[in-house]
Structure formats: structure tokens, C-alpha cells
Amino acid sequence: MVGTTKITVESARRLIGDCVLFRELSSDQRNTLVRSAHLRTVAGGAAIFLMGDPGDSMMAIITGTVRISAPSPDGKEIILGLLQPGEFFGELALLDGRERSADAKAMTDCTLAILNRRDVLAFLDRNPSGWPSMVEVLCDRLRRTTLQITEVALLELPVRLAKALLRLTAIVAGTTGSIKLSQRELGNIVGATRESVNKCMREWQRNGTIGIEGNSIRILDRDHLQAIADAVED
């Protein structure tokens, strides 16, 4: 953690106003939340929280990318999500008051808006119109996690890797159109070893489906990659 300071009203209002979690709230209601929010900056590569930590806050991303993952006792992990500006995380532990159910790590330098559990719950008690959006976000997260687990359990590696690359392009590819992830991280997303991912990626690089430079991956032939992702439906 780099530090914690009072968030600027302008940045917090814009973030909370644009976030799906609070989109049904009035301007006055959002301003109430803004007044309780604080700003935290986290250096790329640093842990934001770990599984088992106390769940006393939820966080909204102002800048940067956050990785949510579930670790195992032997040091392996599965990446559950890559979150971008405007998205919230940490809401499960905030709602039930229990410990964190996953790790959160800053993939890049991040700026986060912190909303403490007591402030959010008190706000929702006074403004019950905020609950439907909260439930919608939780259901969407559950559906995405279920889909990922189903793919890992049922699909062959090329299919689930193609699906993952296509999703990641929509989520994390910036103006360069590149996905910046190591092959080990990709393996953690699709439930495979780095070596298995490397073998598949080398083949796709040879046939011009993707381009690889360091940890940057660019999709060169989207139609071919989509055909691989859809192969299970044939």
C-alpha cells in the first residue's frame, strides 16, 4: 500500500455515479456515499488483501487493473477475475462481515475508493433502493465464476484458452490491443500448467492466430480464434 487519503469529491462522485452498483441512486444519495469514501493508492504487484483477512470494506477501482484469485495450500491459484476502473470488489465480505474469500492484487499501479462496511450498510438501511443493484452485481459475478469453473471442468484446453483470450481482449486490452499477462497467469485463469499453455500458444503463434512479444499477447486472427472457442458447439 502506498497510502490512504481523503478522496476528492469530483473523482468519487464520477466513479460512484458511473458504477453499476449504485446506478439507481439519486445524485444526493451518491454524494452521501462520496463523503464517506477514502482514496488508497497501491503499487503494481502489491497485495490489496489476502484470503482470510477481515472483510471490513469494499473497494471501487478508479485507475488500474485488479486481479482476484483463489490460492491453494500448495501455492497454486486460479484467477477468478480481472477488474477495471468503475468496478467494485470485496463486497461479499462487506455484506456478511466474514473474512475475505479470495486474494486481491494490483496488476498495475491502482487508485481505489474505499467504502467502509459500517458506512455502506448504514447507507443501504436508509436507502433500500440500492439493494437491487447490489444483488444484480453479485448474481453477475456468480454466473461468471460458474461459467469459468464449468469451462475448466468440461472443455479441452485449446477451447477454454481461446475463450479466455477473447474475453480478456474485451476486458483488459488497452489502446494497443494487447493483453499483458504471463503464460503462467493465463494457466491460472484456464486451470492449466504454464507448459500446456505455452505449447498451445506457440502453435497459434506459428499459424498467425496470435502474436507474442514478452508478456504481451495480440490477437491477429480473431475469426480463427473464435472458431476454436466455438468448436465445442459443433
C-alpha atoms as an extended CHARMM CRD file, in Angstrom:
* protein
*
       234  EXT
         1         1  MET       CA              0.0000000000        0.0000000000        0.0000000000  PROA      1               0.0000000000
         2         2  VAL       CA              1.3120000000        3.4380000000       -0.9210000000  PROA      2               0.0000000000
         3         3  GLY       CA             -1.0760000000        5.4620000000        1.2340000000  PROA      3               0.0000000000
         4         4  THR       CA             -4.5900000000        6.4780000000        2.2620000000  PROA      4               0.0000000000
         5         5  THR       CA             -6.0260000000        9.9970000000        1.8730000000  PROA      5               0.0000000000
         6         6  LYS       CA             -9.4220000000       11.6400000000        1.6720000000  PROA      6               0.0000000000
         7         7  ILE       CA            -10.8450000000       11.1520000000       -1.8060000000  PROA      7               0.0000000000
         8         8  THR       CA            -11.6170000000       14.2180000000       -3.9060000000  PROA      8               0.0000000000
         9         9  VAL       CA            -15.3240000000       14.8820000000       -4.2400000000  PROA      9               0.0000000000
        10        10  GLU       CA            -15.1220000000       15.1610000000       -8.0320000000  PROA      10              0.0000000000
        11        11  SER       CA            -13.3410000000       11.8190000000       -8.5630000000  PROA      11              0.0000000000
        12        12  ALA       CA            -15.5680000000        9.9180000000       -6.1510000000  PROA      12              0.0000000000
        13        13  ARG       CA            -18.7940000000       11.3980000000       -7.4990000000  PROA      13              0.0000000000
        14        14  ARG       CA            -17.8440000000       10.4520000000      -11.0560000000  PROA      14              0.0000000000
        15        15  LEU       CA            -16.7850000000        6.9340000000      -10.0590000000  PROA      15              0.0000000000
        16        16  ILE       CA            -19.8290000000        6.1440000000       -7.9410000000  PROA      16              0.0000000000
        17        17  GLY       CA            -22.1450000000        7.7910000000      -10.4360000000  PROA      17              0.0000000000
        18        18  ASP       CA            -20.8540000000        5.6210000000      -13.2850000000  PROA      18              0.0000000000
        19        19  CYS       CA            -20.7130000000        2.3620000000      -11.3390000000  PROA      19              0.0000000000
        20        20  VAL       CA            -23.4270000000       -0.2210000000      -11.9760000000  PROA      20              0.0000000000
        21        21  LEU       CA            -23.6260000000       -0.9080000000       -8.2560000000  PROA      21              0.0000000000
        22        22  PHE       CA            -25.1450000000        2.4810000000       -7.4860000000  PROA      22              0.0000000000
        23        23  ARG       CA            -26.6420000000        3.4760000000      -10.8200000000  PROA      23              0.0000000000
        24        24  GLU       CA            -30.2030000000        3.6300000000       -9.4290000000  PROA      24              0.0000000000
        25        25  LEU       CA            -29.2810000000        6.1520000000       -6.7300000000  PROA      25              0.0000000000
        26        26  SER       CA            -30.0600000000        9.8380000000       -6.8930000000  PROA      26              0.0000000000
        27        27  SER       CA            -27.3440000000       12.4750000000       -7.0680000000  PROA      27              0.0000000000
        28        28  ASP       CA            -27.8870000000       13.3200000000       -3.3960000000  PROA      28              0.0000000000
        29        29  GLN       CA            -27.5950000000        9.6640000000       -2.4040000000  PROA      29              0.0000000000
        30        30  ARG       CA            -24.3550000000        9.2710000000       -4.3270000000  PROA      30              0.0000000000
        31        31  ASN       CA            -22.9780000000       12.4070000000       -2.7060000000  PROA      31              0.0000000000
        32        32  THR       CA            -23.6920000000       10.8650000000        0.6850000000  PROA      32              0.0000000000
        33        33  LEU       CA            -21.5300000000        7.8910000000       -0.2390000000  PROA      33              0.0000000000
        34        34  VAL       CA            -18.8130000000       10.1710000000       -1.5860000000  PROA      34              0.0000000000
        35        35  ARG       CA            -18.4540000000       11.8540000000        1.7790000000  PROA      35              0.0000000000
        36        36  SER       CA            -17.6320000000        8.5270000000        3.4410000000  PROA      36              0.0000000000
        37        37  ALA       CA            -15.1480000000        7.3130000000        0.7880000000  PROA      37              0.0000000000
        38        38  HSD       CA            -11.3640000000        7.4420000000        1.0450000000  PROA      38              0.0000000000
        39        39  LEU       CA             -8.6430000000        7.0960000000       -1.5710000000  PROA      39              0.0000000000
        40        40  ARG       CA             -5.9540000000        4.4220000000       -1.4840000000  PROA      40              0.0000000000
        41        41  THR       CA             -3.0930000000        4.0350000000       -3.9470000000  PROA      41              0.0000000000
        42        42  VAL       CA             -1.4960000000        0.6120000000       -4.4220000000  PROA      42              0.0000000000
        43        43  ALA       CA              1.6960000000       -0.1240000000       -6.3470000000  PROA      43              0.0000000000
        44        44  GLY       CA              1.5590000000       -2.6630000000       -9.1740000000  PROA      44              0.0000000000
        45        45  GLY       CA              2.3020000000       -6.1590000000       -7.8930000000  PROA      45              0.0000000000
        46        46  ALA       CA              1.2520000000       -5.4080000000       -4.3050000000  PROA      46              0.0000000000
        47        47  ALA       CA             -1.4580000000       -7.2920000000       -2.4290000000  PROA      47              0.0000000000
        48        48  ILE       CA             -4.6070000000       -5.2980000000       -1.6510000000  PROA      48              0.0000000000
        49        49  PHE       CA             -5.9400000000       -8.0160000000        0.6540000000  PROA      49              0.0000000000
        50        50  LEU       CA             -5.4980000000      -11.7560000000        1.1160000000  PROA      50              0.0000000000
        51        51  MET       CA             -7.9130000000      -14.6080000000        1.6580000000  PROA      51              0.0000000000
        52        52  GLY       CA             -8.7440000000      -14.7520000000        5.3460000000  PROA      52              0.0000000000
        53        53  ASP       CA             -8.2180000000      -11.0430000000        6.0160000000  PROA      53              0.0000000000
        54        54  PRO       CA            -11.0220000000       -9.1990000000        7.8360000000  PROA      54              0.0000000000
        55        55  GLY       CA            -13.7660000000       -8.0330000000        5.4560000000  PROA      55              0.0000000000
        56        56  ASP       CA            -14.3790000000       -4.5180000000        6.6950000000  PROA      56              0.0000000000
        57        57  SER       CA            -14.6150000000       -2.5890000000        3.4080000000  PROA      57              0.0000000000
        58        58  MET       CA            -15.4650000000       -2.7380000000       -0.2730000000  PROA      58              0.0000000000
        59        59  MET       CA            -13.3960000000       -1.0660000000       -2.9610000000  PROA      59              0.0000000000
        60        60  ALA       CA            -14.0140000000        0.6400000000       -6.2820000000  PROA      60              0.0000000000
        61        61  ILE       CA            -11.2850000000        0.9400000000       -8.9080000000  PROA      61              0.0000000000
        62        62  ILE       CA            -10.5860000000        4.4820000000      -10.1070000000  PROA      62              0.0000000000
        63        63  THR       CA             -7.4730000000        3.6140000000      -12.1220000000  PROA      63              0.0000000000
        64        64  GLY       CA             -5.5660000000        0.4110000000      -12.8250000000  PROA      64              0.0000000000
        65        65  THR       CA             -6.3280000000       -3.3150000000      -13.0170000000  PROA      65              0.0000000000
        66        66  VAL       CA             -7.0080000000       -5.6170000000      -10.0570000000  PROA      66              0.0000000000
        67        67  ARG       CA             -6.6840000000       -9.4050000000      -10.1150000000  PROA      67              0.0000000000
        68        68  ILE       CA             -8.9760000000      -11.5300000000       -7.9640000000  PROA      68              0.0000000000
        69        69  SER       CA             -7.7040000000      -15.0640000000       -7.3470000000  PROA      69              0.0000000000
        70        70  ALA       CA             -8.2210000000      -18.0780000000       -5.0960000000  PROA      70              0.0000000000
        71        71  PRO       CA             -4.9860000000      -19.6330000000       -3.7750000000  PROA      71              0.0000000000
        72        72  SER       CA             -4.4390000000      -23.2520000000       -2.7370000000  PROA      72              0.0000000000
        73        73  PRO       CA             -2.2910000000      -24.5310000000        0.1600000000  PROA      73              0.0000000000
        74        74  ASP       CA              0.3700000000      -25.7970000000       -2.2830000000  PROA      74              0.0000000000
        75        75  GLY       CA              0.8780000000      -22.3310000000       -3.7750000000  PROA      75              0.0000000000
        76        76  LYS       CA             -1.2210000000      -22.7230000000       -6.9060000000  PROA      76              0.0000000000
        77        77  GLU       CA             -4.0740000000      -20.3750000000       -7.7180000000  PROA      77              0.0000000000
        78        78  ILE       CA             -6.9440000000      -19.8280000000      -10.1010000000  PROA      78              0.0000000000
        79        79  ILE       CA             -7.6360000000      -16.3330000000      -11.3420000000  PROA      79              0.0000000000
        80        80  LEU       CA            -11.3240000000      -15.5360000000      -10.8790000000  PROA      80              0.0000000000
        81        81  GLY       CA            -11.4090000000      -12.0980000000      -12.4550000000  PROA      81              0.0000000000
        82        82  LEU       CA             -9.5280000000       -9.1000000000      -13.8000000000  PROA      82              0.0000000000
        83        83  LEU       CA            -11.3050000000       -5.9010000000      -12.7830000000  PROA      83              0.0000000000
        84        84  GLN       CA            -11.0930000000       -2.4890000000      -14.4300000000  PROA      84              0.0000000000
        85        85  PRO       CA            -11.9210000000        1.1380000000      -13.4720000000  PROA      85              0.0000000000
        86        86  GLY       CA            -15.5300000000        1.5620000000      -12.3600000000  PROA      86              0.0000000000
        87        87  GLU       CA            -15.8210000000       -1.9830000000      -10.9570000000  PROA      87              0.0000000000
        88        88  PHE       CA            -16.2180000000       -2.8900000000       -7.2840000000  PROA      88              0.0000000000
        89        89  PHE       CA            -14.7360000000       -5.7930000000       -5.3520000000  PROA      89              0.0000000000
        90        90  GLY       CA            -14.7030000000       -7.0260000000       -1.7610000000  PROA      90              0.0000000000
        91        91  GLU       CA            -18.4840000000       -6.7450000000       -1.4770000000  PROA      91              0.0000000000
        92        92  LEU       CA            -19.0870000000      -10.3190000000       -0.2310000000  PROA      92              0.0000000000
        93        93  ALA       CA            -17.1080000000       -9.9340000000        2.9750000000  PROA      93              0.0000000000
        94        94  LEU       CA            -18.5480000000       -6.4610000000        3.3850000000  PROA      94              0.0000000000
        95        95  LEU       CA            -22.1240000000       -7.7710000000        3.3390000000  PROA      95              0.0000000000
        96        96  ASP       CA            -21.7070000000      -10.7690000000        5.6440000000  PROA      96              0.0000000000
        97        97  GLY       CA            -18.8960000000       -9.4340000000        7.8350000000  PROA      97              0.0000000000
        98        98  ARG       CA            -16.8210000000      -12.5700000000        7.3670000000  PROA      98              0.0000000000
        99        99  GLU       CA            -13.2220000000      -12.9250000000        6.2160000000  PROA      99              0.0000000000
       100       100  ARG       CA            -12.0880000000      -12.3440000000        2.6320000000  PROA      100             0.0000000000
       101       101  SER       CA            -12.8760000000      -15.2740000000        0.3410000000  PROA      101             0.0000000000
       102       102  ALA       CA            -10.1150000000      -14.5550000000       -2.2100000000  PROA      102             0.0000000000
       103       103  ASP       CA             -6.9080000000      -12.6050000000       -2.8080000000  PROA      103             0.0000000000
       104       104  ALA       CA             -6.9220000000       -9.1940000000       -4.4920000000  PROA      104             0.0000000000
       105       105  LYS       CA             -3.7140000000       -7.9640000000       -6.1210000000  PROA      105             0.0000000000
       106       106  ALA       CA             -2.8930000000       -4.7990000000       -8.0630000000  PROA      106             0.0000000000
       107       107  MET       CA             -1.7100000000       -5.8510000000      -11.5180000000  PROA      107             0.0000000000
       108       108  THR       CA             -0.7600000000       -2.2430000000      -12.2790000000  PROA      108             0.0000000000
       109       109  ASP       CA             -0.4870000000        0.8770000000      -10.1420000000  PROA      109             0.0000000000
       110       110  CYS       CA             -4.0340000000        1.3600000000       -8.8380000000  PROA      110             0.0000000000
       111       111  THR       CA             -6.1260000000        4.0600000000       -7.2360000000  PROA      111             0.0000000000
       112       112  LEU       CA             -9.0210000000        2.7090000000       -5.1860000000  PROA      112             0.0000000000
       113       113  ALA       CA            -12.0120000000        4.3050000000       -3.4900000000  PROA      113             0.0000000000
       114       114  ILE       CA            -12.5760000000        2.6240000000       -0.1280000000  PROA      114             0.0000000000
       115       115  LEU       CA            -16.0570000000        2.3650000000        1.3710000000  PROA      115             0.0000000000
       116       116  ASN       CA            -16.1310000000        1.0230000000        4.9260000000  PROA      116             0.0000000000
       117       117  ARG       CA            -18.6070000000       -1.7100000000        5.8070000000  PROA      117             0.0000000000
       118       118  ARG       CA            -20.3990000000        0.2570000000        8.5290000000  PROA      118             0.0000000000
       119       119  ASP       CA            -20.8900000000        3.2450000000        6.1960000000  PROA      119             0.0000000000
       120       120  VAL       CA            -22.2530000000        1.1750000000        3.2710000000  PROA      120             0.0000000000
       121       121  LEU       CA            -24.6290000000       -0.8920000000        5.4170000000  PROA      121             0.0000000000
       122       122  ALA       CA            -25.9200000000        2.1910000000        7.2140000000  PROA      122             0.0000000000
       123       123  PHE       CA            -26.4210000000        3.8790000000        3.8440000000  PROA      123             0.0000000000
       124       124  LEU       CA            -28.3300000000        0.8920000000        2.4210000000  PROA      124             0.0000000000
       125       125  ASP       CA            -30.5290000000        0.7880000000        5.5190000000  PROA      125             0.0000000000
       126       126  ARG       CA            -31.5010000000        4.4030000000        4.8520000000  PROA      126             0.0000000000
       127       127  ASN       CA            -31.6740000000        3.9290000000        1.0620000000  PROA      127             0.0000000000
       128       128  PRO       CA            -33.0450000000        0.4490000000        0.2670000000  PROA      128             0.0000000000
       129       129  SER       CA            -33.2270000000        1.3390000000       -3.4510000000  PROA      129             0.0000000000
       130       130  GLY       CA            -29.5220000000        0.4850000000       -3.5610000000  PROA      130             0.0000000000
       131       131  TRP       CA            -30.0750000000       -3.2120000000       -2.7970000000  PROA      131             0.0000000000
       132       132  PRO       CA            -31.3620000000       -4.4010000000       -6.2310000000  PROA      132             0.0000000000
       133       133  SER       CA            -28.1930000000       -3.2180000000       -7.9730000000  PROA      133             0.0000000000
       134       134  MET       CA            -26.0710000000       -4.8870000000       -5.3070000000  PROA      134             0.0000000000
       135       135  VAL       CA            -27.9010000000       -8.1880000000       -5.8640000000  PROA      135             0.0000000000
       136       136  GLU       CA            -27.5480000000       -7.7980000000       -9.6580000000  PROA      136             0.0000000000
       137       137  VAL       CA            -23.7730000000       -7.3770000000       -9.3890000000  PROA      137             0.0000000000
       138       138  LEU       CA            -23.4530000000      -10.3760000000       -7.0620000000  PROA      138             0.0000000000
       139       139  CYS       CA            -25.5210000000      -12.5540000000       -9.4070000000  PROA      139             0.0000000000
       140       140  ASP       CA            -23.4150000000      -11.4980000000      -12.3980000000  PROA      140             0.0000000000
       141       141  ARG       CA            -20.2110000000      -12.3700000000      -10.5210000000  PROA      141             0.0000000000
       142       142  LEU       CA            -21.6460000000      -15.7640000000       -9.5580000000  PROA      142             0.0000000000
       143       143  ARG       CA            -22.6510000000      -16.5130000000      -13.1580000000  PROA      143             0.0000000000
       144       144  ARG       CA            -19.1890000000      -15.6140000000      -14.4480000000  PROA      144             0.0000000000
       145       145  THR       CA            -17.4750000000      -17.7560000000      -11.8150000000  PROA      145             0.0000000000
       146       146  THR       CA            -19.8000000000      -20.6830000000      -12.5510000000  PROA      146             0.0000000000
       147       147  LEU       CA            -19.0500000000      -20.3620000000      -16.2800000000  PROA      147             0.0000000000
       148       148  GLN       CA            -15.3120000000      -20.3510000000      -15.6420000000  PROA      148             0.0000000000
       149       149  ILE       CA            -15.4730000000      -23.4120000000      -13.3780000000  PROA      149             0.0000000000
       150       150  THR       CA            -17.6430000000      -25.2460000000      -15.9270000000  PROA      150             0.0000000000
       151       151  GLU       CA            -15.1900000000      -24.4840000000      -18.7340000000  PROA      151             0.0000000000
       152       152  VAL       CA            -12.2180000000      -25.7230000000      -16.7010000000  PROA      152             0.0000000000
       153       153  ALA       CA            -14.0460000000      -28.9300000000      -15.8250000000  PROA      153             0.0000000000
       154       154  LEU       CA            -15.5820000000      -29.7830000000      -19.2010000000  PROA      154             0.0000000000
       155       155  LEU       CA            -13.7020000000      -28.1670000000      -22.0950000000  PROA      155             0.0000000000
       156       156  GLU       CA            -10.3930000000      -29.0430000000      -23.7380000000  PROA      156             0.0000000000
       157       157  LEU       CA             -7.5340000000      -26.6160000000      -23.1460000000  PROA      157             0.0000000000
       158       158  PRO       CA             -7.4770000000      -25.0080000000      -26.6510000000  PROA      158             0.0000000000
       159       159  VAL       CA            -11.1900000000      -24.2320000000      -26.3880000000  PROA      159             0.0000000000
       160       160  ARG       CA            -11.0800000000      -22.6820000000      -22.9290000000  PROA      160             0.0000000000
       161       161  LEU       CA             -7.8420000000      -20.8250000000      -23.6960000000  PROA      161             0.0000000000
       162       162  ALA       CA             -9.3910000000      -19.3330000000      -26.8530000000  PROA      162             0.0000000000
       163       163  LYS       CA            -12.4820000000      -18.3080000000      -24.8940000000  PROA      163             0.0000000000
       164       164  ALA       CA            -10.3290000000      -16.7320000000      -22.1960000000  PROA      164             0.0000000000
       165       165  LEU       CA             -8.2350000000      -14.7310000000      -24.6840000000  PROA      165             0.0000000000
       166       166  LEU       CA            -11.3510000000      -13.4050000000      -26.4100000000  PROA      166             0.0000000000
       167       167  ARG       CA            -12.8830000000      -12.3480000000      -23.0770000000  PROA      167             0.0000000000
       168       168  LEU       CA             -9.6330000000      -10.7930000000      -21.8850000000  PROA      168             0.0000000000
       169       169  THR       CA             -9.3290000000       -8.7480000000      -25.0710000000  PROA      169             0.0000000000
       170       170  ALA       CA            -12.6630000000       -7.1440000000      -24.2770000000  PROA      170             0.0000000000
       171       171  ILE       CA            -11.7180000000       -6.5810000000      -20.6250000000  PROA      171             0.0000000000
       172       172  VAL       CA             -8.0520000000       -5.6260000000      -20.3650000000  PROA      172             0.0000000000
       173       173  ALA       CA             -6.7010000000       -4.8340000000      -23.8340000000  PROA      173             0.0000000000
       174       174  GLY       CA             -5.8090000000       -1.1490000000      -23.9800000000  PROA      174             0.0000000000
       175       175  THR       CA             -5.2110000000        1.1670000000      -26.9130000000  PROA      175             0.0000000000
       176       176  THR       CA             -2.5010000000       -1.2000000000      -28.2010000000  PROA      176             0.0000000000
       177       177  GLY       CA             -4.9750000000       -4.0840000000      -28.3770000000  PROA      177             0.0000000000
       178       178  SER       CA             -2.5710000000       -6.2630000000      -26.3800000000  PROA      178             0.0000000000
       179       179  ILE       CA             -3.2020000000       -8.4630000000      -23.3520000000  PROA      179             0.0000000000
       180       180  LYS       CA             -0.3620000000       -8.1750000000      -20.8440000000  PROA      180             0.0000000000
       181       181  LEU       CA             -0.3420000000      -11.4950000000      -18.9780000000  PROA      181             0.0000000000
       182       182  SER       CA              2.3030000000      -14.1450000000      -18.4810000000  PROA      182             0.0000000000
       183       183  GLN       CA              1.5890000000      -17.6630000000      -19.6830000000  PROA      183             0.0000000000
       184       184  ARG       CA              1.6120000000      -18.7880000000      -16.0540000000  PROA      184             0.0000000000
       185       185  GLU       CA             -1.1420000000      -16.2560000000      -15.3100000000  PROA      185             0.0000000000
       186       186  LEU       CA             -3.1040000000      -17.4840000000      -18.3290000000  PROA      186             0.0000000000
       187       187  GLY       CA             -2.7040000000      -21.0160000000      -16.9940000000  PROA      187             0.0000000000
       188       188  ASN       CA             -4.1190000000      -19.8450000000      -13.6620000000  PROA      188             0.0000000000
       189       189  ILE       CA             -7.1440000000      -18.4450000000      -15.4860000000  PROA      189             0.0000000000
       190       190  VAL       CA             -7.9110000000      -21.5830000000      -17.5100000000  PROA      190             0.0000000000
       191       191  GLY       CA             -6.7630000000      -24.1870000000      -14.9770000000  PROA      191             0.0000000000
       192       192  ALA       CA             -3.7160000000      -25.4860000000      -16.8530000000  PROA      192             0.0000000000
       193       193  THR       CA              0.0510000000      -25.6370000000      -16.4340000000  PROA      193             0.0000000000
       194       194  ARG       CA              2.3010000000      -22.9880000000      -17.9480000000  PROA      194             0.0000000000
       195       195  GLU       CA              3.8600000000      -25.6670000000      -20.1420000000  PROA      195             0.0000000000
       196       196  SER       CA              0.4880000000      -26.7100000000      -21.6010000000  PROA      196             0.0000000000
       197       197  VAL       CA             -0.4520000000      -23.1010000000      -22.2830000000  PROA      197             0.0000000000
       198       198  ASN       CA              2.9440000000      -22.4400000000      -23.8580000000  PROA      198             0.0000000000
       199       199  LYS       CA              2.5470000000      -25.3870000000      -26.2540000000  PROA      199             0.0000000000
       200       200  CYS       CA             -0.8580000000      -24.1820000000      -27.4050000000  PROA      200             0.0000000000
       201       201  MET       CA              0.2600000000      -20.5630000000      -27.7370000000  PROA      201             0.0000000000
       202       202  ARG       CA              3.3430000000      -21.4950000000      -29.7670000000  PROA      202             0.0000000000
       203       203  GLU       CA              1.1460000000      -23.3330000000      -32.2660000000  PROA      203             0.0000000000
       204       204  TRP       CA             -1.1890000000      -20.3330000000      -32.5710000000  PROA      204             0.0000000000
       205       205  GLN       CA              1.7700000000      -18.0250000000      -32.9980000000  PROA      205             0.0000000000
       206       206  ARG       CA              3.1640000000      -20.1990000000      -35.8060000000  PROA      206             0.0000000000
       207       207  ASN       CA             -0.1260000000      -20.1960000000      -37.7350000000  PROA      207             0.0000000000
       208       208  GLY       CA             -0.6470000000      -16.4500000000      -37.2980000000  PROA      208             0.0000000000
       209       209  THR       CA             -3.5950000000      -16.5840000000      -34.9130000000  PROA      209             0.0000000000
       210       210  ILE       CA             -1.8020000000      -14.5550000000      -32.2180000000  PROA      210             0.0000000000
       211       211  GLY       CA              1.3640000000      -12.5260000000      -31.8310000000  PROA      211             0.0000000000
       212       212  ILE       CA              3.5280000000      -12.7210000000      -28.6990000000  PROA      212             0.0000000000
       213       213  GLU       CA              6.1520000000      -10.2560000000      -27.5060000000  PROA      213             0.0000000000
       214       214  GLY       CA              7.3190000000      -10.8160000000      -23.9520000000  PROA      214             0.0000000000
       215       215  ASN       CA              4.1890000000      -10.8910000000      -21.7950000000  PROA      215             0.0000000000
       216       216  SER       CA              2.1200000000       -9.0600000000      -24.4220000000  PROA      216             0.0000000000
       217       217  ILE       CA             -0.3320000000      -11.1130000000      -26.4950000000  PROA      217             0.0000000000
       218       218  ARG       CA             -2.1570000000       -9.7030000000      -29.5100000000  PROA      218             0.0000000000
       219       219  ILE       CA             -4.9450000000      -11.4690000000      -31.3720000000  PROA      219             0.0000000000
       220       220  LEU       CA             -4.1280000000      -11.3600000000      -35.0980000000  PROA      220             0.0000000000
       221       221  ASP       CA             -6.8280000000      -13.6700000000      -36.4860000000  PROA      221             0.0000000000
       222       222  ARG       CA             -9.9380000000      -13.2130000000      -34.3470000000  PROA      222             0.0000000000
       223       223  ASP       CA            -12.1200000000      -15.3260000000      -36.6500000000  PROA      223             0.0000000000
       224       224  HSD       CA             -9.8280000000      -18.3230000000      -36.3020000000  PROA      224             0.0000000000
       225       225  LEU       CA             -9.6280000000      -17.9250000000      -32.5290000000  PROA      225             0.0000000000
       226       226  GLN       CA            -13.4120000000      -17.6070000000      -32.3540000000  PROA      226             0.0000000000
       227       227  ALA       CA            -13.7560000000      -20.8010000000      -34.3950000000  PROA      227             0.0000000000
       228       228  ILE       CA            -11.5670000000      -22.6340000000      -31.8580000000  PROA      228             0.0000000000
       229       229  ALA       CA            -13.6380000000      -21.2210000000      -28.9830000000  PROA      229             0.0000000000
       230       230  ASP       CA            -16.8580000000      -22.3480000000      -30.6950000000  PROA      230             0.0000000000
       231       231  ALA       CA            -15.5840000000      -25.8250000000      -31.5890000000  PROA      231             0.0000000000
       232       232  VAL       CA            -17.3390000000      -27.3840000000      -28.5900000000  PROA      232             0.0000000000
       233       233  GLU       CA            -20.6590000000      -26.3590000000      -30.1130000000  PROA      233             0.0000000000
       234       234  ASP       CA            -20.0890000000      -28.3170000000      -33.3470000000  PROA      234             0.0000000000
